[in-house]
Amino acid sequence: MSKSHRIVVGIALAATGAVAAGLAVSSSSASAQPTTKQAAASQHYGWPTNEAANKALVLRFLQDVLDQHNGNHAASYFTKDGQFHAGTVGSVTGRENVGGLLTGVVTAIPDLHAAIQDVRADGNEVVVRVVVTGTQNGDLLGVPASGRHVRWDAIDLYRIEHGKISQEWAAEDFTAFLNDTGTYKAPWIQ
């Protein structure tokens, strides 16, 4: 098996094993004095929380970077040492490197659209479920440009620290991407 086929099969196997967890939106009490429980709930991983602001940040990021194809803006949403984790696709550390990765994605799929299906926040974590569509006109993750329409599901978890994204865990259905590009067809796909 060639190296490129091993990479493609590795990506496909990782995508099929991806697991994502949904988070429930927490509620607050309307009392004037916060209880001990409410005071503890206003901190998550030791950082102050504002779930509405965290959701708004992630939604702005998705709109600006993915839907408006501004990969070069991605670095401004991440902390200096921010990390992007994508299973066997790998992890990228540093906001400039994350920005480079996302610029590559929106360049390879210039009409990319991430249709938001669900968004949930819990403290300093935001989970978003999206359906990604577009046309692969450039090389992406070692897959040559196919000119074909692609569609895949994704569930991404973002951790927010001081108003910036410090971590993103991306669970993308790359088996669907590989199938749509004609690169690999899993035996269970009809």
C-alpha positions as a Python dict, from the first residue, in 0.01 Angstrom:
ca = {
    (1, 'M'): (0, 0, 0),
    (2, 'S'): (144, 341, -97),
    (3, 'K'): (210, 611, 160),
    (4, 'S'): (-74, 830, 26),
    (5, 'H'): (-320, 541, 47),
    (6, 'R'): (-210, 469, 407),
    (7, 'I'): (-270, 835, 494),
    (8, 'V'): (-615, 834, 333),
    (9, 'V'): (-713, 510, 506),
    (10, 'G'): (-579, 647, 838),
    (11, 'I'): (-788, 962, 799),
    (12, 'A'): (-1095, 758, 711),
    (13, 'L'): (-1052, 526, 1010),
    (14, 'A'): (-998, 818, 1247),
    (15, 'A'): (-1308, 993, 1117),
    (16, 'T'): (-1524, 687, 1172),
    (17, 'G'): (-1402, 661, 1529),
    (18, 'A'): (-1455, 1027, 1618),
    (19, 'V'): (-1670, 1081, 1924),
    (20, 'A'): (-1815, 1416, 2023),
    (21, 'A'): (-2001, 1515, 2335),
    (22, 'G'): (-2280, 1770, 2360),
    (23, 'L'): (-2287, 2015, 2643),
    (24, 'A'): (-2600, 2144, 2814),
    (25, 'V'): (-2660, 2512, 2852),
    (26, 'S'): (-2651, 2601, 3220),
    (27, 'S'): (-2900, 2842, 3370),
    (28, 'S'): (-2859, 3103, 3638),
    (29, 'S'): (-3083, 3217, 3919),
    (30, 'A'): (-3240, 3562, 3928),
    (31, 'S'): (-3152, 3628, 4294),
    (32, 'A'): (-2967, 3950, 4380),
    (33, 'Q'): (-2699, 3775, 4589),
    (34, 'P'): (-2529, 3480, 4419),
    (35, 'T'): (-2526, 3157, 4612),
    (36, 'T'): (-2203, 2964, 4665),
    (37, 'K'): (-2312, 2730, 4384),
    (38, 'Q'): (-2377, 3026, 4151),
    (39, 'A'): (-2040, 3182, 4234),
    (40, 'A'): (-1869, 2850, 4157),
    (41, 'A'): (-2066, 2820, 3832),
    (42, 'S'): (-1934, 3159, 3716),
    (43, 'Q'): (-1586, 3004, 3697),
    (44, 'H'): (-1490, 2724, 3458),
    (45, 'Y'): (-1132, 2590, 3452),
    (46, 'G'): (-1046, 2886, 3676),
    (47, 'W'): (-1152, 3149, 3419),
    (48, 'P'): (-1454, 3377, 3448),
    (49, 'T'): (-1734, 3272, 3216),
    (50, 'N'): (-1984, 3449, 3000),
    (51, 'E'): (-2161, 3184, 2798),
    (52, 'A'): (-2340, 3431, 2570),
    (53, 'A'): (-2011, 3605, 2484),
    (54, 'N'): (-1838, 3270, 2428),
    (55, 'K'): (-2112, 3155, 2189),
    (56, 'A'): (-2100, 3488, 2006),
    (57, 'L'): (-1720, 3459, 1966),
    (58, 'V'): (-1743, 3110, 1813),
    (59, 'L'): (-2029, 3209, 1583),
    (60, 'R'): (-1832, 3518, 1464),
    (61, 'F'): (-1529, 3295, 1405),
    (62, 'L'): (-1730, 3048, 1194),
    (63, 'Q'): (-1899, 3326, 994),
    (64, 'D'): (-1582, 3528, 932),
    (65, 'V'): (-1324, 3254, 876),
    (66, 'L'): (-1529, 2979, 710),
    (67, 'D'): (-1839, 3130, 551),
    (68, 'Q'): (-1672, 3454, 442),
    (69, 'H'): (-1350, 3265, 351),
    (70, 'N'): (-1115, 3482, 560),
    (71, 'G'): (-867, 3218, 669),
    (72, 'N'): (-615, 3495, 732),
    (73, 'H'): (-843, 3625, 1013),
    (74, 'A'): (-832, 3296, 1206),
    (75, 'A'): (-524, 3387, 1412),
    (76, 'S'): (-703, 3686, 1564),
    (77, 'Y'): (-961, 3454, 1726),
    (78, 'F'): (-703, 3228, 1897),
    (79, 'T'): (-477, 3275, 2197),
    (80, 'K'): (-106, 3302, 2115),
    (81, 'D'): (-53, 2935, 2205),
    (82, 'G'): (-397, 2820, 2079),
    (83, 'Q'): (-431, 2464, 1958),
    (84, 'F'): (-639, 2293, 1689),
    (85, 'H'): (-681, 1916, 1738),
    (86, 'A'): (-816, 1691, 1462),
    (87, 'G'): (-742, 1331, 1555),
    (88, 'T'): (-511, 1154, 1310),
    (89, 'V'): (-511, 1462, 1090),
    (90, 'G'): (-296, 1600, 1369),
    (91, 'S'): (-273, 1890, 1610),
    (92, 'V'): (-158, 2239, 1522),
    (93, 'T'): (-17, 2471, 1789),
    (94, 'G'): (11, 2849, 1772),
    (95, 'R'): (-243, 3093, 1635),
    (96, 'E'): (-40, 3168, 1321),
    (97, 'N'): (-17, 2796, 1238),
    (98, 'V'): (-390, 2745, 1301),
    (99, 'G'): (-456, 3042, 1074),
    (100, 'G'): (-239, 2883, 805),
    (101, 'L'): (-431, 2556, 828),
    (102, 'L'): (-769, 2726, 802),
    (103, 'T'): (-648, 2945, 515),
    (104, 'G'): (-558, 2621, 335),
    (105, 'V'): (-908, 2483, 394),
    (106, 'V'): (-1097, 2787, 263),
    (107, 'T'): (-855, 2820, -28),
    (108, 'A'): (-905, 2455, -130),
    (109, 'I'): (-1284, 2488, -92),
    (110, 'P'): (-1346, 2851, -195),
    (111, 'D'): (-1726, 2823, -170),
    (112, 'L'): (-1717, 2647, 169),
    (113, 'H'): (-2025, 2696, 385),
    (114, 'A'): (-2067, 2570, 742),
    (115, 'A'): (-2441, 2549, 811),
    (116, 'I'): (-2491, 2562, 1187),
    (117, 'Q'): (-2724, 2291, 1315),
    (118, 'D'): (-2675, 2326, 1692),
    (119, 'V'): (-2471, 2537, 1932),
    (120, 'R'): (-2439, 2483, 2307),
    (121, 'A'): (-2231, 2651, 2575),
    (122, 'D'): (-2128, 2532, 2918),
    (123, 'G'): (-1898, 2767, 3102),
    (124, 'N'): (-1596, 2832, 2883),
    (125, 'E'): (-1674, 2555, 2635),
    (126, 'V'): (-1887, 2586, 2323),
    (127, 'V'): (-1997, 2292, 2107),
    (128, 'V'): (-2113, 2350, 1751),
    (129, 'R'): (-2261, 2095, 1510),
    (130, 'V'): (-2233, 2197, 1146),
    (131, 'V'): (-2284, 2057, 798),
    (132, 'V'): (-1998, 2167, 573),
    (133, 'T'): (-2049, 2195, 196),
    (134, 'G'): (-1851, 2329, -96),
    (135, 'T'): (-1648, 2241, -403),
    (136, 'Q'): (-1295, 2106, -364),
    (137, 'N'): (-1097, 2313, -616),
    (138, 'G'): (-758, 2282, -443),
    (139, 'D'): (-545, 2020, -272),
    (140, 'L'): (-653, 1954, 87),
    (141, 'L'): (-481, 1727, 340),
    (142, 'G'): (-296, 1549, 60),
    (143, 'V'): (-613, 1494, -144),
    (144, 'P'): (-567, 1642, -492),
    (145, 'A'): (-822, 1895, -620),
    (146, 'S'): (-1123, 1702, -751),
    (147, 'G'): (-1356, 1979, -867),
    (148, 'R'): (-1632, 1783, -697),
    (149, 'H'): (-1902, 1894, -452),
    (150, 'V'): (-1826, 1780, -95),
    (151, 'R'): (-2045, 1756, 214),
    (152, 'W'): (-1962, 1636, 562),
    (153, 'D'): (-2085, 1663, 920),
    (154, 'A'): (-1870, 1807, 1197),
    (155, 'I'): (-1897, 1857, 1571),
    (156, 'D'): (-1637, 2094, 1713),
    (157, 'L'): (-1564, 2177, 2075),
    (158, 'Y'): (-1405, 2515, 2152),
    (159, 'R'): (-1250, 2618, 2484),
    (160, 'I'): (-1248, 2993, 2544),
    (161, 'E'): (-988, 3167, 2760),
    (162, 'H'): (-993, 3545, 2819),
    (163, 'G'): (-1217, 3610, 2517),
    (164, 'K'): (-1012, 3400, 2271),
    (165, 'I'): (-1021, 3038, 2153),
    (166, 'S'): (-748, 2845, 2335),
    (167, 'Q'): (-840, 2495, 2210),
    (168, 'E'): (-1049, 2351, 1929),
    (169, 'W'): (-1123, 1982, 1895),
    (170, 'A'): (-1257, 1909, 1546),
    (171, 'A'): (-1452, 1587, 1487),
    (172, 'E'): (-1501, 1594, 1111),
    (173, 'D'): (-1653, 1313, 901),
    (174, 'F'): (-1360, 1288, 661),
    (175, 'T'): (-1490, 955, 533),
    (176, 'A'): (-1768, 1155, 364),
    (177, 'F'): (-1510, 1404, 230),
    (178, 'L'): (-1294, 1123, 89),
    (179, 'N'): (-1600, 959, -66),
    (180, 'D'): (-1721, 1282, -225),
    (181, 'T'): (-1377, 1355, -375),
    (182, 'G'): (-1356, 1003, -521),
    (183, 'T'): (-1046, 932, -310),
    (184, 'Y'): (-1181, 649, -96),
    (185, 'K'): (-1513, 470, -68),
    (186, 'A'): (-1576, 289, 259),
    (187, 'P'): (-1737, -53, 221),
    (188, 'W'): (-2052, 58, 407),
    (189, 'I'): (-2129, 345, 167),
    (190, 'Q'): (-2390, 256, -95),
}
